Amino acid sequence: MALQRVVEQIVTGLGYDLVEIAHSAGGLLRVTIDWPWVAPRAQEPAAQRFVTLEDCEKVTRQLQFALQVDDVPYQRLEVSSPGIDRPLRHEQDFVRFAGSVVDIRLKAPIGAAAAGQVHAARKKFRGRLEPTEAGGWRIVWSDEPPLPPGRKVSKKRVPAPLQTLDFSLDEVRDVRLAPIVDFKGRGGVAPAPA
């Protein structure tokens, strides 16, 4: 717990958010940082800041000194940005990335709640993250397999129906942004699987 407190104090003191700490075998201490998110005001586009190599170096230098003073055992220190498969841990992360495609893993299978729509033992889903009217969260997906690249879609083809699953943060084991890369240019939010 002392490690969490020391790292969080240094990272937030430098103006960043602490996303994740992982202490791996072999003495690797991995710290993931991001810029704090500020909700955009009405009719104002969301400003995106990305963590740079200089940001990681600045945090690394400060952490090395602090960890040495507090005598925290580690062999190597790695500070990085969250990457394209960023974990969503807090309610604010869900608000920030609403509308994005995510990979979600539940703590328990959905069981009888699926009412035969989905395999009762299923725990993993990929789909678009949306807020619900009741203040919870929903994932929207289609189980239709993706088309191979270059293959055209027939106009007569009926798309698979969209499915939804409402969940609370207490039911979630792990949620990450789906690592979808668009090589044709930077768009806004990645589209949900069709």
Buried (B, 14 or more C-beta within 10 A) or exposed (E): EEBEEBBBEBBEEBEBBBBBBEEEEEEEBBBBBBBEBEEEEEEEEEEEEEBEEEBBEBBBEBBBEBBEEEEBEBEEBBBBBBEEEBBBBEEEBBBBBBEBBBBBEBEEBBEEEBEEEBEEEEBEBBBBBBEEEEEEBBBBBBBEEEEEEEEEEEEEEEEEEBBEBEBEBEBBEBBBBBEBEEEEEEEEEBEBBE
